[in-house]
C-alpha cells in the first residue's frame, strides 16, 4: 500500500534524511495498517465468533422454546384429555340419568296398564255380580211362584179331599 503521507520514491534520491524519515513514516503507516487489518480480522473473527455464539444461543433458545411448547402442548393435551374425560363422564352420567328416566317411565306405564286391567276386571266382576244378583232374584221369584203354586195345589187338593170325604161320608150315610 502506498501512503499519501510520504512523497514518491523519486524524492528519496535527492536527500538522504528525508528518505529515512519517509521510510519511518511509511513503515509506521504500514504497521498501523497491518494492525488495523489484524484488528479487522480479529473483529471479523470476533464478529464471526459472536455470530456463531448468537446462532448457537438462538438454536438453544429455540430448543428451550420448543421444549416449552412441547411441555405446553403436553399440558394442553393433558388438559384436553381431562376435559374429554370430564365430558365423557358427563355424557355417561346423562345417559344413565336418561336410562333411569326411561325405566321410571316404563314402570309408570306398567302401573297404568295394570291399573286399567284391574279397573276392567272390577267392571267385569261387577257386571258378573249384577248378573248373578239378577239371576238370584229371578230364581227367588221363580221359587216363590213355585212355592205359591205348590201351596195352591195343596190347598186345592185338600179342598178336593175334604169335599170328596164329605161326599163319601154323605153317600155312606
Buried (B, 14 or more C-beta within 10 A) or exposed (E): EEBEEBEEEEEBEEEEEBBEEBEEEBEEBEEEEEEEEEEEEEEEEEEEEEEEEEEEEEEEEEEEEEEEEEEEEEEEEEEEEEEEEEEEEEEEEEEEEEEEEEEEEEEEEEEEEEEEEEEEEEEEEEEEEEEEEEEEEEEEEEEEEEEEEEEEEEEEEEEEEEEEEEEEEEEEE
